[in-house]
Amino acid sequence: MPVVDDPPSELLATGPVVGLLHRNEVWHAWLFRATDFCWRAVESLEKSHPYEIEAAVTFLDSAPDRPRAEAAADRLGRLVREHRLAALDPDGLDAYPVSPGYAPGEHHFPYDYARTPRSLARAWFTDDEMARSLDHLAAQQQEDGGWPVRWRHWAPAPALEARPLVTIEALRVLSAYDRAVD
């Protein structure tokens, strides 16, 4: 009996799960099919949006075929630059388009793609670009010690629920780059 892909699979959901399983050396029959799906999805991307690229990076950072992952990441880095999916100058955000469907001002920065110095996405950005984005991230810390939710707030409760996760992720990124936090 054939498997119907309805609704169709998405890299946005599958990439991070597959990356996490590979990183933790968890093996299951499903993982082989899911890995093949991720490779096809990543290697066929011609245009995209920041969250899909971030999902692809999560997959590529842990994919077992390292040469293939490096080649795919290199191509994605060119796509990110060509389509201006990373705001490289936090002081000039008007120069960077916001992806369709995103909240006004919902820009993505180098640190969103290269969450650690070991990420394949780190090679996409110069040291100066990365430093500017990390400075910007650190400057976004609010008076209560947390970081703001940057995506669209559909309702107050989900934004409040997401803020601790956003704060933890900001702290993880800054820590990975040996950045002190007040």
N, C-alpha and C positions, 0 to 999 in steps of 0.2 A: 504494500500500500504506500503510495507516494506521500511525502510530507509536504503539506501546503504551507508556503511561507506567507501567511496572511494573518495579521499584518506583516509586512516585510521586516526583515531584521534591520537593525540600525547599529552602526559603529558607535554611536553615542552611548548606547547602553552596553553593548557587547565588549568593546575595546577595553574599558577599565576592568571589567570582571576577568577577562582572559589574561590581561596583564598581571593582575593580582594573583591569579592562580599560577601562572608561570613563575612569577617572582618567588612564590612560596613552594614551588615544586610540587604542586598538587596535580595529580593526573587522574583523568576520567575520560571515558570514551567520548563524551560530549565535547571535551576540550579540543580534540583533534579537528572536529567539524567546525567548531567555533574559531579556532586558530586559522583554518583555511578561509573562513568567511572574512576574518579581520584582514588577512593578507590581501584578498581580492578587493575589499573595500578601500584599504589604505592605498593600494597601488593603482586604483582606478580614480582616485580623487583628482578632479581637474579644477573645481572651485569648491569652496567650503565655507565654514564659519568657525569662529574661535572655539566653541565647545566641542565641535567635531574634531578639530585639530588636536585639542587637548586630550580627547579620548584616544586618538591615534597615537599620540606620544606615550600615553600610559601603556598602551599595548606594546609599542616598539621598544620602550625602555626595558622591557622584560622578555621580549620574544626570544626564543632559543636560537634562532638563526641570526647571529649577530651581523655578518656581512650584509645580509638582505635587509635587516633592520636599519643599519647605517645608511645604506643606499636609499631606502624609502624615506628616512628622516631627512636626508640631504635634499631630496626632491620636495618634501613638505616645507622645509625651510625656505626654499625658493618661492613656493606658492604663497607662504605667509607674507614674504616681503613684496612679491608682485601684487598681491591683492590688499596690501596694507592692513593685515589682520592684527598687527601688533603696534600699539602706540609707542613709538621709540622716543618721543619727547613729551614727557608729562606736562611740560609748560606750554605746549602747542597742540592741545588735543583737538582743536577745530580742524586741523589738517588731516585727521584720521577719521574715516567714515565709521559709523556704527552699523553693524550688520543688520539686515532687515529683520524685524520682529524683536530686536533687542530694545531695552529701555534707553531713553535718551541719556547720553553720556556713559553708556555701558561699554567702555573700552577695555581691551585686554592688553596686557603689558608683557614684556619678555619673561618676567617671573611667573606669569600664568602658564607659560609653555614649559619653561625650564625651572621646575620647582626645586631642583637640586643641581649642584654643579656637575653631577655625573649624568644628568639627563642628556640624551642625544640632541635635544633641542637647544642645549646651551651653546652649541657651535653655530647656531643661527644668528647670534648677537655678539657684537663687540663687547669688550670689557666695559667701555664707557656706557654703552646702551644698557647693559645689565646693571651697572652701578646706579644709573639714573632711575631705572625702574625700581630697584630695591630701596633707594632713597625715598622715592614716591610712596612705596608700600609702607615704609616706616612712618612717614609723615601722615599717613591716613589714620594712624591710631587715634582713637578718640579719648576724651578726658577721662572716661570711666575705665580705660585700659583696653577696650575692645575695638574691633574694626567694623566698618559699615558693610552692609549687604549692598553690592553694586548692581545686582540684577533687578528687574522689574518687581515691584512689590504688589502682588495681586490682592493682598489683604494684609492687615497688620500682624496677625498671628504667625503666618509662615515666615515673615521677615524676622520677627522676634525669635522664632525657633531656629532659624538659620544662622543668626548672628554668632552664637558660640562656635559653630563649625567654621565659619568664615574666620573668626579670631584664631582658632587653633591652627587652621591652614596658614594664616599669615605668620604666626609664630614659628611654625615648622619651616616655612620657606626662609624666613630671616635667620633662623638657627642653622639651617643647612649651609647658608652663605656666611656663617660666623658674624652675623650682624647683631649687635647688642640692642636690646629692647628696654625701654624705660618702664 
